[in-house]
């Protein structure tokens, strides 16, 4: 495996060890039935990548297969790690974030009330919001098939760093988002139907206090309000694809709609998006430095593929 691939695999395996310890220490039942497909996909794609790198010598397919496998593997393990950090002793900082948002004249219920006047718009934004993960997977697929190892591996490292930084911030200063602070008017809630609504936010607040005893017994799509990891994924995709004008233009159009989608359907504060933006910029730079440092290390035979091929 190439240096970046080995690094991300090592981080994922280290998180597995931490998850096992936390589950044992807290007495949490971890049933992996819901993750079988993800783990199976990661194993199959890794095997496929090794085959195309070592036997068929098709580096484009090898890069793509390894990239998708490692991203899925890391995402699952990081999600489990995040859940196993529950409960949190610190009080949520959502009230402070709402207060800062008010300086900019923003509030989640007001935004939902405005958009409820245009019933088709919330439905369209919901589709955009639900495609955030697919967007970054598409970018990894595109960069792999373009054989652009520099952009792909920088993006992979930066995404791992950003995920860990996001979880670290949340662990120190827990937040569940604007939807956990506000309760929407029933009619507005009926029209907008936020993906992360007030009921979901209330459940997140409960989990912060009570924690969990059985991973399989909870139905959550995410715990973190600040910083917004949907923002991280959107901006990371855009930065990674930037050297390719046509793809860049397509993502700019999509991400223009994604900002209001994150606020409305993600139940986020404006400061959550700002925090996600800062983390993305910092971690992209960190990912680039890490990739360049790895490139300066002595290479084994399998590492000798150029960072970019036309």
FENMOPE-V840265 format. One record per residue. N is the residue number from 0. PHI is phi in whole degrees, -180 to 180 (none if undefined). PSI is psi in radians with two decimals (999 if undefined). D_CENTER is the distance of its C-alpha to the mean C-alpha in Angstrom with 2 decimals. Layout:
BEGIN
<<N | PHI | PSI | D_CENTER> <N | PHI | PSI | D_CENTER>>
END
This chain:
BEGIN
<<0 | none | 2.67 | 23.74> <1 | -76 | 2.82 | 22.97> <2 | -53 | -0.79 | 22.16> <3 | -64 | -0.72 | 18.44> <4 | -63 | -0.73 | 18.15> <5 | -65 | -0.67 | 20.23> <6 | -63 | -0.83 | 18.23> <7 | -69 | -0.67 | 14.88> <8 | -62 | -0.72 | 16.98> <9 | -64 | -0.71 | 18.73> <10 | -63 | -0.77 | 15.71> <11 | -63 | -0.76 | 14.58> <12 | -67 | -0.63 | 18.25> <13 | -64 | -0.69 | 18.64> <14 | -67 | -0.61 | 15.91> <15 | -59 | -0.79 | 17.81> <16 | -62 | -0.73 | 20.93> <17 | -64 | -0.72 | 19.58> <18 | -62 | -0.74 | 18.39> <19 | -62 | -0.73 | 21.88> <20 | -66 | -0.80 | 23.55> <21 | -63 | -0.74 | 21.76> <22 | -62 | -0.73 | 22.47> <23 | -68 | -0.78 | 26.07> <24 | -66 | -0.64 | 26.57> <25 | -96 | -0.08 | 25.41> <26 | 67 | 0.64 | 26.92> <27 | -94 | 2.32 | 23.82> <28 | -81 | 2.18 | 24.17> <29 | -116 | 1.73 | 21.36> <30 | -96 | 2.15 | 22.09> <31 | -97 | 0.26 | 19.97> <32 | -56 | -0.69 | 21.53> <33 | -73 | -0.17 | 18.44> <34 | -110 | 0.08 | 16.63> <35 | -60 | -0.75 | 19.65> <36 | -63 | -0.76 | 18.59> <37 | -63 | -0.81 | 15.29> <38 | -65 | -0.73 | 17.37> <39 | -63 | -0.73 | 20.20> <40 | -60 | -0.78 | 18.26> <41 | -62 | -0.75 | 17.05> <42 | -65 | -0.81 | 20.70> <43 | -64 | -0.77 | 22.24> <44 | -68 | -0.60 | 20.18> <45 | -65 | -0.79 | 20.90> <46 | -61 | -0.71 | 24.54> <47 | -63 | -0.75 | 24.59> <48 | -62 | -0.74 | 23.26> <49 | -64 | -0.70 | 25.94> <50 | -62 | -0.83 | 28.56> <51 | -74 | -0.36 | 27.94> <52 | -84 | -0.75 | 27.81> <53 | -93 | -0.55 | 30.83> <54 | -103 | -0.97 | 32.98> <55 | -85 | -0.25 | 32.41> <56 | 56 | 0.71 | 31.39> <57 | -110 | 1.54 | 28.92> <58 | -67 | -0.53 | 26.31> <59 | -58 | -0.85 | 24.34> <60 | -69 | -0.65 | 23.70> <61 | -63 | -0.80 | 23.18> <62 | -60 | -0.79 | 20.48> <63 | -64 | -0.82 | 18.65> <64 | -63 | -0.80 | 19.11> <65 | -65 | -0.69 | 18.03> <66 | -61 | -0.83 | 14.90> <67 | -66 | -0.74 | 13.76> <68 | -62 | -0.82 | 15.09> <69 | -71 | -0.62 | 13.46> <70 | -65 | -0.78 | 9.90> <71 | -64 | -0.79 | 10.58> <72 | -61 | -0.84 | 12.49> <73 | -63 | -0.72 | 10.22> <74 | -60 | -0.77 | 7.38> <75 | -64 | -0.82 | 10.45> <76 | -67 | -0.70 | 12.05> <77 | -65 | -0.66 | 9.46> <78 | -63 | -0.77 | 9.29> <79 | -62 | -0.74 | 13.08> <80 | -60 | -0.78 | 13.44> <81 | -60 | -0.78 | 11.89> <82 | -64 | -0.66 | 14.32> <83 | -76 | -0.13 | 17.12> <84 | -80 | -0.21 | 17.05> <85 | -71 | 2.61 | 18.57> <86 | -78 | 2.99 | 20.95> <87 | -113 | 2.37 | 20.71> <88 | -78 | -0.53 | 24.09> <89 | -72 | 2.59 | 23.28> <90 | -72 | 2.50 | 23.79> <91 | -59 | 2.58 | 20.91> <92 | -100 | 0.24 | 20.89> <93 | -59 | -0.66 | 20.30> <94 | -61 | -0.69 | 23.98> <95 | -66 | -0.72 | 23.79> <96 | -65 | -0.70 | 20.82> <97 | -63 | -0.71 | 22.81> <98 | -63 | -0.76 | 25.84> <99 | -66 | -0.70 | 24.29> <100 | -57 | -0.64 | 23.06> <101 | -63 | -0.45 | 26.70> <102 | -62 | -0.52 | 27.82> <103 | -98 | 0.13 | 26.16> <104 | 73 | 0.41 | 27.62> <105 | -112 | 2.43 | 24.41> <106 | -146 | 2.48 | 23.99> <107 | -62 | -0.81 | 21.78> <108 | -63 | -0.62 | 24.87> <109 | -66 | -0.70 | 26.73> <110 | -64 | -0.73 | 24.01> <111 | -66 | -0.67 | 23.95> <112 | -64 | -0.70 | 27.77> <113 | -66 | -0.83 | 28.01> <114 | -71 | -0.37 | 25.78> <115 | -67 | -0.27 | 27.62> <116 | -73 | -0.22 | 30.64> <117 | -127 | 1.39 | 29.14> <118 | -55 | -0.50 | 28.22> <119 | -74 | -0.47 | 26.95> <120 | -67 | -0.79 | 24.39> <121 | -59 | -0.63 | 22.17> <122 | -66 | -0.72 | 22.19> <123 | -66 | -0.75 | 21.21> <124 | -66 | -0.53 | 18.31> <125 | -63 | -0.72 | 17.11> <126 | -65 | -0.70 | 17.00> <127 | -63 | -0.77 | 15.08> <128 | -62 | -0.73 | 12.40> <129 | -72 | -0.21 | 12.22> <130 | -98 | 0.13 | 11.90> <131 | -61 | -0.81 | 8.65> <132 | -65 | -0.70 | 7.19> <133 | -62 | -0.57 | 10.80> <134 | -64 | -0.82 | 10.95> <135 | -71 | -0.56 | 8.89> <136 | -65 | -0.69 | 10.75> <137 | -62 | -0.73 | 13.83> <138 | -63 | -0.77 | 13.55> <139 | -62 | -0.72 | 13.44> <140 | -63 | -0.78 | 16.29> <141 | -63 | -0.84 | 18.16> <142 | -67 | -0.63 | 18.13> <143 | -65 | -0.82 | 19.15> <144 | -70 | -0.40 | 21.97> <145 | -80 | -0.10 | 22.99> <146 | 60 | 0.56 | 23.34> <147 | -94 | 1.43 | 21.70> <148 | -66 | -0.60 | 20.78> <149 | -61 | -0.90 | 20.50> <150 | -68 | -0.73 | 17.79> <151 | -63 | -0.88 | 15.91> <152 | -73 | -0.56 | 16.11> <153 | -62 | -0.77 | 15.51> <154 | -64 | -0.70 | 12.20> <155 | -65 | -0.82 | 11.31> <156 | -63 | -0.77 | 12.67> <157 | -63 | -0.67 | 11.15> <158 | -67 | -0.70 | 7.50> <159 | -63 | -0.82 | 8.85> <160 | -61 | -0.73 | 10.77> <161 | -66 | -0.70 | 8.28> <162 | -62 | -0.79 | 6.31> <163 | -66 | -0.69 | 9.98> <164 | -65 | -0.68 | 11.21> <165 | -64 | -0.80 | 9.11> <166 | -64 | -0.69 | 10.34> <167 | -62 | -0.80 | 13.67> <168 | -60 | -0.79 | 14.14> <169 | -65 | -0.67 | 13.58> <170 | -63 | -0.66 | 15.88> <171 | -79 | -0.71 | 18.52> <172 | -130 | 1.36 | 18.29> <173 | -61 | 2.54 | 16.93> <174 | -153 | 2.60 | 16.23> <175 | -116 | -0.02 | 15.61> <176 | 99 | 2.98 | 15.70> <177 | -63 | -0.58 | 18.68> <178 | -66 | -0.37 | 19.13> <179 | -84 | -0.22 | 19.97> <180 | -99 | -0.67 | 22.55> <181 | -105 | 2.70 | 24.23> <182 | -117 | 2.09 | 25.91> <183 | -72 | 2.65 | 26.33> <184 | -59 | 2.37 | 29.76> <185 | -54 | -0.68 | 30.12> <186 | -69 | -0.69 | 31.15> <187 | -66 | -0.73 | 28.24> <188 | -62 | -0.66 | 25.84> <189 | -66 | -0.68 | 27.74> <190 | -77 | -0.81 | 27.47> <191 | -78 | -0.70 | 23.89> <192 | 49 | 1.09 | 22.41> <193 | -59 | 2.49 | 19.05> <194 | -61 | -0.78 | 16.24> <195 | -106 | 1.62 | 15.69> <196 | -97 | -3.04 | 19.40> <197 | -66 | -0.62 | 21.72> <198 | -65 | -0.73 | 22.44> <199 | -64 | -0.76 | 18.83> <200 | -61 | -0.69 | 18.70> <201 | -64 | -0.64 | 21.95> <202 | -66 | -0.67 | 20.67> <203 | -63 | -0.71 | 17.85> <204 | -63 | -0.66 | 20.68> <205 | -65 | -0.75 | 22.74> <206 | -64 | -0.59 | 20.25> <207 | -60 | -0.56 | 20.04> <208 | -91 | -0.83 | 23.81> <209 | -90 | -0.43 | 24.63> <210 | 73 | -2.85 | 21.81> <211 | -135 | 2.68 | 21.73> <212 | -118 | -0.30 | 24.24> <213 | -145 | 1.95 | 22.91> <214 | -58 | -0.69 | 19.30> <215 | -72 | -0.24 | 20.52> <216 | -87 | -0.12 | 22.25> <217 | -111 | 2.61 | 19.36> <218 | -122 | 1.55 | 17.44> <219 | -129 | 2.52 | 14.26> <220 | -100 | -0.06 | 11.06> <221 | 168 | 2.62 | 9.45> <222 | -108 | -0.43 | 11.46> <223 | -92 | 2.19 | 10.35> <224 | -88 | -1.03 | 12.25> <225 | -116 | 2.24 | 12.57> <226 | -80 | 2.78 | 10.74> <227 | -77 | 2.03 | 8.63> <228 | -78 | -0.39 | 4.87> <229 | -62 | -0.67 | 5.84> <230 | -63 | -0.74 | 8.29> <231 | -58 | -0.86 | 6.57> <232 | -63 | -0.70 | 5.33> <233 | -66 | -0.86 | 8.83> <234 | -71 | -0.62 | 10.74> <235 | -63 | -0.70 | 9.65> <236 | -61 | -0.77 | 10.80> <237 | -67 | -0.76 | 13.87> <238 | -65 | -0.74 | 14.86> <239 | -64 | -0.64 | 14.64> <240 | -90 | -0.05 | 16.77> <241 | -53 | -0.68 | 19.08> <242 | -65 | -0.15 | 22.04> <243 | -110 | 1.75 | 22.48> <244 | -54 | -0.81 | 24.18> <245 | -65 | -0.84 | 24.07> <246 | -64 | -0.65 | 20.38> <247 | -60 | -0.79 | 19.70> <248 | -62 | -0.73 | 21.86> <249 | -63 | -0.73 | 20.17> <250 | -72 | -0.57 | 16.68> <251 | -62 | -0.77 | 18.42> <252 | -62 | -0.80 | 20.00> <253 | -65 | -0.72 | 16.90> <254 | -74 | -0.36 | 14.96> <255 | -63 | -0.68 | 18.18> <256 | -79 | -0.39 | 17.87> <257 | -72 | -0.55 | 14.16> <258 | -58 | -0.96 | 15.01> <259 | -64 | -0.52 | 17.45> <260 | -65 | -0.71 | 15.36> <261 | -64 | -0.73 | 12.62> <262 | -68 | -0.83 | 15.65> <263 | -76 | -1.03 | 17.67> <264 | -84 | -0.41 | 15.64> <265 | -83 | -0.12 | 12.77> <266 | 60 | 0.66 | 15.76> <267 | -99 | 2.71 | 14.69> <268 | -81 | 2.79 | 17.12> <269 | -61 | -0.62 | 17.70> <270 | -67 | -0.45 | 17.14> <271 | -63 | -0.75 | 13.53> <272 | -67 | -0.73 | 13.00> <273 | -61 | -0.78 | 15.33> <274 | -62 | -0.73 | 13.61> <275 | -64 | -0.62 | 10.26> <276 | -66 | -0.79 | 12.71> <277 | -62 | -0.79 | 14.58> <278 | -63 | -0.69 | 11.86> <279 | -61 | -0.85 | 10.86> <280 | -62 | -0.81 | 14.59> <281 | -65 | -0.74 | 15.44> <282 | -76 | -0.50 | 12.96> <283 | -63 | -0.78 | 13.93> <284 | -62 | -0.72 | 17.45> <285 | -65 | -0.71 | 16.91> <286 | -64 | -0.68 | 15.44> <287 | -66 | -0.74 | 18.48> <288 | -63 | -0.72 | 20.84> <289 | -65 | -0.75 | 19.69> <290 | -63 | -0.79 | 20.11> <291 | -66 | -0.62 | 23.47> <292 | -65 | -0.70 | 24.58> <293 | -65 | -0.62 | 23.96> <294 | -67 | -0.44 | 25.95> <295 | -84 | -0.16 | 28.84> <296 | -78 | 2.69 | 29.16> <297 | -57 | 2.37 | 31.88> <298 | -99 | 2.45 | 30.70> <299 | -82 | 3.04 | 31.57> <300 | -60 | -0.68 | 32.82> <301 | -74 | -0.27 | 29.55> <302 | -88 | -0.02 | 27.81> <303 | -82 | 0.03 | 30.31> <304 | -66 | 2.44 | 28.53> <305 | -65 | 2.67 | 28.20> <306 | -64 | -0.52 | 24.88> <307 | -143 | 2.37 | 25.59> <308 | -124 | 2.49 | 28.15> <309 | -74 | 999 | 29.49>>
END
